[in-house]
């Protein structure tokens, strides 16, 4: 993946270019500071604050709060008038965490090329970070290889073996150093075994643990954040105060809550990842207005349908019998069967395990449902 164009442009946001002080004759002492300059400084504080929140929620595995901080970061990045060198690094960290958090979802896209997976975008951000700051060489190589391997493994887990081979070609160009790993991965893809022992050495959990370790170092080194400190002070003050409850009329309280609920719903709609512009490493992180996913207009409907599918248990009609719910044990047998015999060998899996009068077509449909719901 070519990154040189984006990295060359980083010079446009260098401290010398963006922080240059005005000449005395241009800015007389005592004159008011332009509001745009005040806004730029405040935006920098907010971006750093949002990034730190992302780091914390990623480390804690708090998905809901991570999505909230993600939306905040995207909004701030989109509104930046210029990007200083430190801010470009912060944006890279935001992109790394957002893309890794969406790494298992192949329906999420962060650029104009819909074939590029979230983990491939995460790899671009990680390589850029190496050029923007000093990262331990061993840690950088470990995380780089883990992202590359998982970018291939995720496609295999979903049953997309052709796409996995395409990712292999993009991330492991032909070279003497890449050849052994290329050959090994190509063999694993041909075997259509998403649970191959070789892939288990580069698991997604190991990737997230390594990134959490990097996050802890980043937060320890970059501990000076004005907004975070001021917010902590204010929180302590509020905690020390005695809160007195003021009684109010129920009707007036309900009337006051309605506009607030409406405002919250409007804010949630406008700040969600759906329809938000994202940045591109090759374009120096400038938002280009590309939608994050292909079918975002139907996302809420699909989520509701997925929930209904889980609650219903994906029941199927058997010959002359009622719909039969898929049990946890059957799902486990199906996973084990795919791991042992590969995707597509439904008849062989059916003969090897007891699925309570199910057909090979039912196994195929159930596997597709499990892949769609990300429960494989």
N, C-alpha and C positions, 0 to 999 in steps of 0.2 A: 504494500500500500504506500503510495507516494505521499510524503509529508513535507517535502522541501518547500513547496510553494507557500504553505501556511506558516512554516517556521521562519521563512525569509521575511514575511510580512510582519512578524512580531516586532520588528524594529520600529514600526510605525507607532507602536504604543510604548516605546521605551521611556523611562523616567525623564531623560534629558529632553525628549520632545514634548511630553505632556505636562511636565512640572516646571517648565522654564518660567522664571519670575519675570513680570513685566518691567520694562525700564522705568526709572524714576520719572522721566518726563511723560511717560505714557500713563502712569498710575500715581498721581500725587499722593503724598501721605495724608491719611485721614479720609480719603475718598471711599465711598461704599464699594464693597466687593460685589462684582456681578453675580446675580442670583444663579446663573448657570454654573459658576464655580462652586458655590455653596451646595447646589444640587449634586454636582459630581462627587464631592467629598462625602456627602451623606449616602449616596448610592454605593460608594466603595465600602462604607461601614456596613450597610445592609447586605451587600453581597458576601462580605466576609462572615457576617453573622449567619446568613442562610447556609453557607458552606459548612460552618461549624455544627449547625443543627443537623445537616445531612450526615456529617461524620458521626455524630452521636447516635442518631437513629439507626444508621446502617450498622454500627457496632452492636447496638442493643437488639437488632432484629425487629425493630418496631416499624412494621410496614405502613400503617396508617399515618403516623407522624412523619415518616420518611417521604411519603407522597405529598404531604402538606408542605414540607420544606422544599421538596423538588419544585412544586408549583411556584413557590415564592422565589426561588433562585432563577427559574426560567423567566419570570416576569421582570426581575431586576436586570438580568443579562440582556433581555430584549430592549430595555430602555436605556442602556448605557450609550452615551454619546461618543465616548472614546474608551479605549481599554489600555490601561497601564500594564507594565510588565508583570507586576505582582498580581494584578487582576486576571491576566491571562492564565497564570498558574492556578489561581483559585477556580477559574472556569474549567480548566482541565480536570481538577479534582472533582468538581460537580459532575462533569460529564462521565468520568470514570465510575463514580458511585451510582449514578442514575442508570447507566448502561449495564453495569454488572447486576444491579437489582432487577433489571428486566431481562437478564441474560437467558433465562429459561423460556421466555415468551418470544416466539418467532413472528408473532403478529405485530410487534412493536418495531417501528422504523424511525431512525433519527437523521435522515438525510434524503436527498432526492433519489438516490438509488435504492429501490425497494428490495433488492436482493441482498443488501448488506445487513447482516444480523447485528443485534445490540452488542454482542461481545466483540465483533470486529471494530465497532466504533469505540468500545472500551480500550481495545488495543491501541488505536490511534492516539487516544488521550494519554495512555500510559507511556508510550514512546515520546510524546511531546513533553510530558512531565520530566522525563529523564534529561531532556535537553534544557529545561528551564530551571531545574534545581539539582542539587547533588543528592543522589539516591545510592545506597549501598549497591555495588555492582551485583553481588550475589542475589540480593533481594529483588533487584530489577529483573534479572534474568529468570528467576524462579516464577515471578508473577507473569512475566511475558510469556513463558512457555505454558503456564497454566491457562492463561486466557486463550492462547492458540489451540491448545488441546481441547478445551471445553467448547470452543466455537465449532469444532468438528463433532464432538461427542453429543452436543445438544441436538444437532440435526439427526444424528443416528438414533437417539432416544425417541424422537418423534416419528421415526420410520422414513426420514427423508435422506436416503443413502446417496442418491444422485447429487443432491445439494451439498451433502457432506463432502463429496469428492471435489465439488467446485470450490468450497471453502478451503480445502486442502491445497488446491492449486494457487489460490490467492494468498494464503498466509505462509506457505512454504515454497517459495520460488526455487527453481532448480539451482543447486549450488553444492559444492563439496561438503560443506558443514551440515546442510539440511538433508542430504541424501539418505542417511540411515533412518532418520525419523520419518521422512516422506515414504520410504518403502514400507516401514512398519505400519504406519497409519493406513496406507493404501491397502495392505493385506487385511487389516482389521475391517475396513469398510467393505471389502469384497466378501468377507465372511458374514456381513450383516449382523454382527453381534454387538449391540450397544452396551452390553455389560461385560465386555472383554476385560480380562485381568489387567491388561496393559493400560486401558483407559481408567481403571480404578485407581491407579497410581497418581492420576492427575484429576482428582474429583473436584466437583464444584464446591463442596464444603471446604476443601483444602484451599481453594482459590479465595473464598471469602475470608478465611482465617488469616491468610497472608496479607490481604488488603486491610483487614482490621489492625494488624500489626503496623502496617505503614501509616494508617490513620493515627494511631496512638503516638507515633514519632512526630507526625506533622503537628498534632495538637500540642505536644510538649514543646516543640521548637517555636511554634507560632502562637504563643499564649497571650500576646498583647493585642486585645481587641477592645476598642473604646466602647462600642455599643453593648457588648457582652458584659463588661464591667459595670457600666451604668445601669443596665437592666438588673444585674445581681444586687446592686445597692438598693434600687427601688423595691425589688422583691423583698429584701430584708426589712425595709421600712414598713411595707404593707403588712408583712407577717407580724410585726411587733405591735401594730395598731389593734385596738379593740373595735371590732366591727359591730355596730349597733343596727339591728334590724328595724326598719321603718315600716309599720303596717300600711297597707294601701288597699283601696277598693278593688275587689276581684275583677269587676267589669273594666275599670280603667287599666288594670294590670294586663288583662287579656288584650285590650285594644292597643296597648303600647308594645306588646310582644309581637303582634302581627306584622308591623312594618319591619321589625328586626329580623323576623324569620324570612320575610321576603328578600331583605337585603342580603342575608346570609346565603340564601339559595342562589341569588344573582351573582354573588362573589364566587361561590363554588363553581358555578357554570363558567365564569369568565377566566378563572385561574386554573382550571383543570388542565391536565396534560393534553386532553382532547383538543385538537385544532391549534395547539401552541407551536410557534416557530422554534426551531432548534438551531444549534450552531454546527458548523462544519469545520473540521480541522484544516482542510485545504483552503478554506475561505477565511481564515483567521478568526473563526468563531462568530462571524457576523450572521445574525439570523436571516434566513432566506425564505421564510414563509411556508416551508413545506410542512404538510400535515404529518403528525407522528405516525398514524396508522391508516390503513386503507379504508376500513369500514367503521370509522368512528361514529358516524351518524346512527349506526345500529348497535353501538357498543352496549348501552344500557339494556336494550332489549335482549341481546345475546347473553349478558350476565344473568338476567332474570331467568332466561331459558335454561342456562347452565345450572342454576340453583334448583330449578324444578326437576331437571334431569337427575341431580344428586338425590333429591328428596324422594323421587319416584323409584330410584335404584335401577334405572334403565331396564325396566321389565319388558320381557319379550313374550310373544304368543308361542306356546308350544302346541303341537298337533293335538287338538281335542281337549286342551287343558287351559287353565287360566294363565294370565301373565305371571311370569316367575321373576322375582327380584334377584339381582346378582348379589351374592353374599361376599363378605370380606375374604372368605377362604377361596372362593372361586376366582376373585380378582388376583389373589396371591398365586394361585395355580397358573393363571394366564400369564402373569409376569414371569414366573419361573419357566414356563414353557417357551416364551419368546426368548428369554435369556439362553435357554438350552438349545432350541431348534431354529431360532431366528424368526423375524417377521415374515408372514406369508405362508408358513408351514402349518396351517391351521388343522388340517386332517391329522398330521403326525402328532400335534399337541393334543388333539382330542382323543387319540388312541392311547396316549401315555397317561392322561389324567382323567379323573372322574368329574364330569361337569353336569351331572344330573339331567341327562336326556337333551343336552344342547347340541346344536349343529355347528359345523365349521363356519357357516355364514354368521351365526350368532357370535362366535368367537372373534371373527374379523370385525364385525360391527361394534362389539364391546371394546375391542382394542382401539378402534378409531375414536370412540367416545372418551376413553381414558386419556388418549393423547390430546384430544381437544380440551379436556378439562384439566390437563397438566397433573394427572394423578398417577402417571407411570414412573 
